[in-house]
Amino acid sequence: MKSLIPLLIFDGLILGFISTSSTKLMPIESSRVDIGIFLIVLGAGCIVGGFVSGYLSDLISMKNAGRLAVMAVLIVSVATVFVQKFLGMWVAFVIAFFWGIVREYMEGWLYVACSRNFNGRL
């Protein structure tokens, strides 16, 4: 259990970033429709991330799937920082898609880790 606590905190930080700062990735002149599309793309990334999480958790070991989750978060974070200069609608959509994948991959991996290691109990 103690090994999952830092990852749970890390997952909370990801959710906090997505909830508060993700729409700041969009250009200032964005319309409500663009913001709606942004959130739809984020949701589509979450769907893909959930499937990828389950597939990779079955394919590789749990530790490697967790390491991949943390590395993916770090890669997407660095990519987000680097694309700040080039922000346009399409760049924001791509970054939102990757944040969705990473978020749900981490969530899915944590669910699988809890259910496999603790029989679904914390």
N, C-alpha and C positions, 0 to 999 in steps of 0.2 A: 504494500500500500504506500509506503513511504517513497518508493521510487516513482509513483504516479503523481504525487502531489505537485512537484515542479511542472510536470506536463499539464496538469489541470490549471495551474496558474497561468502558464504560457498560453493555453487555449483560451482562457478568459481575457488575456491581453489581446489576442487576435480578434476575438469577438468585440471587444471594446474599440479597437481600431476600425473595424468594419462598420460598426454602428455609428461612430462619431466622425471619422475622418475620411471615409471612402468617397463621399460626395464632393469633398474638396479636391478630388482628383479631376473633376470635370471642369471645363472652361467656365468662366464667370457668366458668360452670356447664354448658358444652357437653359432650355425651356423645360417645362414640366414633363413634356413628352420624352425629352432626352433623359431626364432623371428616371422616369419610369422604365425606359429601355435599359438604362444602366442597371437598375435593380433586377430586371428580368434576366439580364446577362449574368449578374451575380448569382441569381438563383439557378440558372442553367449550369454554371460552374459548380455549384453545390451538389447538383444531381450527379454530375460526372465524378466529382470527388468522392461521393458516397460509393459509387460502383467501383472506382479504382481502389478505394480503401479496402473494401471486402475482397476484391480479387487479389490484391497484393498481400493481404494478411493470410490468405490461403496459400499463396504461391511461395512466399519467402517467410522466414522466421519472424516472430513478433518483435524481437529486438531490432532486426534490420528494417522492418516496416516502420517502427517508431523513429529510428534514426533517419530514415528517408523523409518522414513527416517533418521533423525538425529542420532538416536540410532544405526541404521545399519551402518552408516558411522563411528561412533566412534568404534563400535565393529570390523569392518573390518580393521580400522586403527591400533587398538591394536593388532589384529591378524597378521597384516603385520609386525609390529615391532617384535613380538615374533618369527615368523618363519624365520627371517633373518639368524639365526644360522644354519638352516636346509635347506637352499635353494638348490633345485635341480630342474630339469625341471618340474616334476609333481607338486611339491609344488608351483612353479611359475605359472603353468597353473591353479591350484585351486584358488590361490590368484587373478589372473587376472579375472577369472570367477566371483568371488565375487565382485571385484571392478567394473566389468561391470554391475552386477545387481544393486549395490548401486548407481552407476552413473546414470543409466537410470531411476531407481526408483525415485531418487531425481528430475531429469529433468521432468519426467512424472507428478510427484506430483505438481511441480511448474506450469506446463501448466494447469493442472486441477484446481489448486487453483486460478490462474489468470482468467481462463474462468468462473469459478463459481462465484467468488467474484467481478469481474470487467467486466463481460460480454465480456471477450476476449480482453479488453483494459487495458493498463497500464497508 
